[in-house]
Amino acid sequence: MIYGQLFGENILTALTTERWKIHHRACYAAFSDDNLRYVCDMAVNSTDTLFNTRWRKASLVDPIRKSVFINPSADFSNLTLNVLGEAAFGLSFGSFDEENEEGREFSKALEKLTLDGLILRRYVLQNIPFLYPLLAMITSVQAAQEKTRNVLQRNIDQRKRELEQSGDESFERRDVLSLLVKANMQDKILTDEMLISNAFVLSIAIIQVVQLVNGLFLSLIMETLRLHPPITSVVKQVCKKETTLGKIAIPKGTEIDVFIGGVHTDPRYWENPYTFNPERSVKEEDKSRAKHDFSWIPFSGGHRKCIGYRFAEMEICMILSRMLQQYEFDIEDAHLVGEVVGITVTPSNLKIKAAPHIVREV
């Protein structure tokens, strides 16, 4: 419900299956196989930009290996934002371009909404609503919401003009916002407010990256996500009428908070649940079991799981592959690494040293 309160009804907040289907139909084209290839290109290009603008210009800590200390929090955040801007909105966020002030302002506004905005909506608006307008103004959440809305509305209007001038067949933009507008121009099922709301929540889905590849690599990713899911819980309003499960009575309209971290470390489903063991997911039947009995749900599950999960799979595959092609990585002081829990879970005190692969003459 919190996401819907920021902009309006969207694929995440639609209360009925019928309303959800309408949003899903408009959003689905943005995550087709063909469009995921566009995401691959954006991920590779953004990773190369990170190499060229940051890592290859950083001070060497080992002149022989040409290794440098990287800032994983800032670098990977900028990398994700760069892919997000291009793939979700067709915009440059200025992550690696200091002269793109407008892009950085939009990026900061979006970040403000996904952090302070959601916290205010969840804890202030629902409990002490009369304080919300004042706190939203003081914390600049209101200004960030207006900035985001205005930029997205301007770009929606631009996409509509381009579609009217060029037609569907000649329309070349492949970002999520453009494909949402294109799908809606055909079916006319969503308002501009709903397009903005869906673009916003899909951008959050894109930010919550990670899952796949093949074989052992997939197992490594699955095990990492089991122990370190990108979000800690999912809140769903599940009951249309009063329901009783066993001895537990659940009133109509109850919101259920699914504690993902608890499910992922429940000894009923996972042997030695706090041990990092990628081999537990090597066999295909083990992967399938974990997904279908809902004991592994970093992207939620069922028909209403995160629609951007395949986007996340593709992005992490491309970024990791590109990085491992050109660099080797070491963690400094691994025992000091911790977690910071916010809207998503991020590492703290993480120091990573990156060194280019040594080219050996044959």
C-alpha positions in Angstrom: 0.0 0.0 0.0 2.9 2.4 0.7 4.0 2.5 -2.9 0.5 3.3 -4.1 0.2 6.2 -1.7 3.3 7.9 -3.2 1.8 8.2 -6.7 -1.4 6.1 -7.1 -2.5 2.6 -8.1 0.1 0.5 -9.8 1.0 -3.2 -10.4 2.3 -3.6 -6.9 -0.7 -2.0 -5.1 -3.7 -3.1 -7.2 -6.1 -4.6 -4.6 -8.0 -6.9 -6.9 -6.9 -9.5 -9.3 -8.8 -7.8 -12.1 -7.0 -4.4 -11.5 -3.7 -6.2 -11.2 -4.2 -7.9 -14.6 -4.8 -4.5 -16.2 -1.4 -3.2 -14.9 0.4 -6.5 -15.6 -0.7 -6.4 -19.3 0.7 -2.9 -19.7 3.9 -3.7 -17.9 4.7 -7.1 -19.2 6.0 -5.9 -22.6 8.8 -4.0 -20.8 10.3 -7.3 -19.6 10.0 -9.3 -22.8 13.0 -11.4 -24.0 13.7 -8.9 -26.8 13.8 -6.0 -24.3 16.0 -7.9 -21.9 18.7 -7.9 -24.7 18.5 -4.1 -24.4 19.2 -4.4 -20.7 22.2 -6.5 -21.5 23.7 -3.8 -23.7 23.0 -1.1 -21.1 24.6 -3.2 -18.3 27.7 -3.9 -20.3 28.1 -0.3 -21.4 27.6 1.0 -17.9 30.1 -1.4 -16.5 32.7 -0.3 -19.1 32.0 3.3 -18.2 32.7 2.5 -14.5 36.0 0.9 -15.5 37.0 3.9 -17.7 35.9 6.7 -15.4 36.7 5.4 -12.0 38.8 2.2 -11.6 41.4 3.0 -14.3 42.0 6.5 -12.9 42.2 5.5 -9.2 45.4 5.6 -7.2 47.3 2.3 -7.3 47.8 0.4 -4.1 50.0 -2.2 -5.8 52.0 -0.9 -8.7 53.0 -4.4 -9.9 49.5 -5.8 -10.0 48.0 -2.3 -10.8 45.4 -3.0 -8.2 43.2 -0.3 -6.7 40.8 0.0 -3.8 37.3 0.5 -5.1 34.3 2.0 -3.2 31.8 -0.8 -3.6 28.9 1.1 -2.0 29.3 4.1 -4.2 30.6 2.4 -7.4 27.9 -0.4 -7.5 25.2 2.1 -6.5 26.2 4.4 -9.4 26.4 1.4 -11.7 22.9 0.2 -10.8 21.6 3.8 -11.1 23.2 4.2 -14.5 21.6 1.0 -15.8 18.3 2.0 -14.1 18.3 5.4 -15.7 18.9 4.2 -19.2 16.8 1.0 -19.0 13.9 2.2 -17.0 13.5 5.8 -18.2 15.8 6.3 -21.2 17.6 9.0 -19.1 21.1 9.6 -18.0 21.3 10.0 -14.2 24.8 11.5 -14.5 26.3 8.7 -12.4 29.6 9.0 -14.2 29.1 12.4 -15.8 29.7 15.3 -13.4 28.3 17.8 -15.9 24.9 16.2 -16.1 23.4 18.1 -13.1 19.8 17.6 -14.2 20.2 13.8 -14.3 21.8 13.7 -10.9 19.0 15.9 -9.4 16.4 13.4 -10.8 18.4 10.5 -9.4 18.6 12.1 -6.0 14.9 12.8 -6.0 14.1 9.2 -6.9 16.5 8.0 -4.1 14.8 10.3 -1.6 11.4 8.8 -2.4 12.7 5.2 -2.2 14.2 5.9 1.3 12.8 8.8 3.3 9.5 8.8 1.3 8.6 5.2 2.0 9.7 5.4 5.6 7.5 8.5 6.2 4.5 6.9 4.5 4.8 3.7 6.5 5.5 5.0 9.9 4.2 8.6 10.0 1.2 8.7 7.6 -0.3 5.5 8.9 0.1 6.3 12.6 0.2 10.1 13.0 -1.1 11.4 9.7 -1.5 15.0 10.8 2.3 15.3 11.0 2.9 13.9 7.5 2.6 17.1 5.4 4.9 19.0 7.7 7.6 16.2 7.8 7.3 15.6 4.1 8.1 19.3 3.5 10.9 19.5 6.1 12.6 16.3 4.8 12.2 17.5 1.1 10.1 14.4 0.3 7.3 16.6 -1.0 9.8 18.4 -3.3 11.3 15.1 -4.5 7.9 13.7 -5.3 7.0 16.8 -7.3 10.4 16.6 -9.1 10.0 13.0 -10.0 6.4 13.4 -11.1 7.2 16.4 -13.3 10.2 14.7 -15.0 8.2 11.5 -15.7 5.2 13.4 -16.9 7.4 15.5 -19.3 8.9 12.3 -20.7 5.6 10.6 -21.0 4.3 13.5 -23.1 7.4 13.4 -25.2 7.0 9.7 -25.8 3.4 10.2 -26.9 4.4 12.9 -29.4 7.1 10.6 -30.8 4.7 7.7 -31.1 2.1 9.9 -32.9 4.7 11.1 -35.3 6.6 7.9 -36.0 4.0 5.2 -35.4 4.5 1.9 -33.5 6.7 0.2 -36.1 9.3 3.1 -36.3 9.4 3.8 -32.5 12.9 2.9 -31.4 13.0 3.6 -27.7 13.4 0.5 -25.6 13.3 1.7 -22.0 10.6 0.6 -19.6 8.8 4.0 -19.5 8.7 4.2 -23.4 7.3 0.6 -23.6 4.7 1.4 -21.0 3.5 4.4 -22.9 3.6 2.4 -26.2 1.5 -0.4 -24.7 -1.0 2.1 -23.2 -1.3 4.1 -26.4 -2.6 0.8 -28.0 -5.0 -0.3 -25.2 -5.6 3.0 -23.4 -6.2 1.2 -20.1 -4.0 3.3 -17.8 -4.0 7.0 -16.8 -0.8 9.1 -16.9 -0.9 8.9 -13.1 -0.9 5.1 -13.3 1.9 5.2 -15.9 4.0 7.3 -13.5 3.2 5.1 -10.5 4.1 1.9 -12.5 7.4 3.4 -13.8 8.3 4.3 -10.2 7.7 0.9 -8.7 9.3 -0.9 -11.6 12.4 1.3 -11.1 12.5 -0.1 -7.5 12.2 -3.6 -8.9 15.2 -2.9 -11.2 17.2 -1.6 -8.2 16.6 -4.8 -6.3 18.9 -6.7 -8.5 20.3 -10.3 -8.4 19.5 -13.9 -9.1 20.8 -16.1 -11.9 23.0 -17.6 -14.5 23.8 -21.3 -14.9 25.2 -24.3 -12.9 27.3 -23.5 -9.9 27.2 -19.8 -10.6 23.4 -19.8 -10.2 23.9 -21.8 -7.0 26.3 -19.2 -5.7 23.8 -16.4 -6.5 20.8 -18.4 -5.0 22.8 -19.1 -1.8 23.9 -15.5 -1.5 20.3 -14.3 -1.9 19.1 -16.9 0.6 21.4 -15.5 3.4 21.3 -11.9 2.2 18.0 -11.2 0.5 17.8 -7.6 -0.9 14.6 -6.9 1.0 13.7 -8.2 4.5 9.9 -8.6 4.1 6.9 -8.3 1.8 3.6 -6.9 3.0 0.4 -8.2 1.3 -3.2 -7.5 2.0 -4.5 -11.0 1.6 -8.0 -11.4 3.0 -11.2 -10.4 1.2 -13.2 -12.0 4.0 -12.6 -13.3 7.5 -10.5 -16.5 7.3 -9.4 -19.1 9.9 -6.2 -21.0 9.4 -6.0 -23.8 12.0 -6.7 -22.0 15.2 -5.7 -18.6 13.9 -8.5 -16.2 13.0 -7.5 -13.6 10.3 -9.9 -10.6 10.0 -10.9 -9.2 6.6 -8.4 -6.8 5.2 -5.5 -8.0 7.3 -2.0 -7.2 6.0 0.4 -10.1 6.2 4.1 -9.4 6.6 6.1 -12.2 5.1 9.5 -12.3 6.9 11.8 -13.4 4.0 14.9 -13.7 6.2 13.0 -16.0 8.6 11.8 -18.3 5.8 15.3 -18.4 4.3 16.9 -19.6 7.6 14.2 -21.9 8.9 15.8 -25.2 9.8 12.6 -27.0 8.7 13.6 -26.2 5.1 17.3 -25.7 5.3 19.9 -27.9 6.9 22.5 -25.8 8.8 20.6 -22.7 7.7 23.3 -20.1 8.6 26.1 -21.9 6.7 26.9 -20.6 3.2 26.7 -23.7 1.1 26.1 -23.2 -2.6 26.1 -27.0 -3.2 22.6 -27.2 -1.6 21.2 -25.7 -4.8 23.4 -27.4 -7.5 20.8 -30.1 -8.4 18.0 -28.9 -10.5 15.4 -30.6 -8.3 16.7 -28.7 -5.3 16.4 -25.4 -7.1 12.9 -26.3 -8.2 11.9 -27.4 -4.7 13.1 -24.2 -3.1 11.2 -22.1 -5.5 8.0 -24.0 -5.6 7.6 -24.6 -1.8 8.3 -20.9 -1.2 11.3 -21.5 1.0 13.4 -19.3 -1.3 11.6 -16.1 -2.0 14.0 -13.1 -2.5 11.6 -11.8 -5.2 8.4 -12.9 -3.4 6.6 -15.7 -5.2 3.5 -16.8 -7.1 1.8 -15.0 -9.9 2.4 -11.6 -8.2 6.1 -12.0 -7.6 8.4 -9.2 -8.7 7.7 -8.6 -12.4 11.3 -7.4 -12.8 13.0 -10.5 -11.6 14.2 -11.5 -15.1 15.5 -8.0 -15.5 17.5 -8.6 -12.3 18.8 -11.9 -13.5 20.0 -10.5 -16.8 21.6 -7.4 -15.2 23.6 -9.3 -12.6 24.7 -11.8 -15.2 26.0 -9.1 -17.5 27.6 -7.0 -14.9 29.4 -9.8 -13.1 30.5 -11.4 -16.3 32.0 -8.2 -17.5 33.8 -7.5 -14.2 35.2 -11.0 -14.0 36.4 -10.8 -17.6 38.7 -7.9 -16.7 39.3 -7.9 -12.9 40.2 -10.1 -10.0 38.8 -9.1 -6.6 39.9 -9.5 -2.9 38.0 -8.5 0.2 40.0 -6.6 2.9 39.1 -7.3 6.5 36.2 -9.6 5.7 35.5 -10.2 9.4 34.4 -6.5 9.7 31.7 -6.6 7.1 28.2 -6.1 8.4 24.7 -5.3 7.1 22.6 -2.1 7.1 18.9 -2.8 6.9 16.8 -0.1 5.2 14.3 -0.4 2.3 16.9 -2.9 1.0 19.8 -4.6 2.8 23.3 -3.3 2.0 26.8 -4.2 3.3 28.8 -2.0 5.7 32.5 -1.7 6.1 33.0 -3.6 2.8 36.5 -3.0 1.3 37.2 -4.6 -2.1 40.5 -4.5 -4.0 40.3 -4.8 -7.8 43.2 -5.8 -10.0 43.3 -6.2 -13.8 43.8 -9.7 -15.0 47.4 -10.4 -15.8 47.9 -10.9 -19.5 50.4 -13.8 -20.0 52.4 -14.1 -23.2 52.2 -17.5 -24.8 
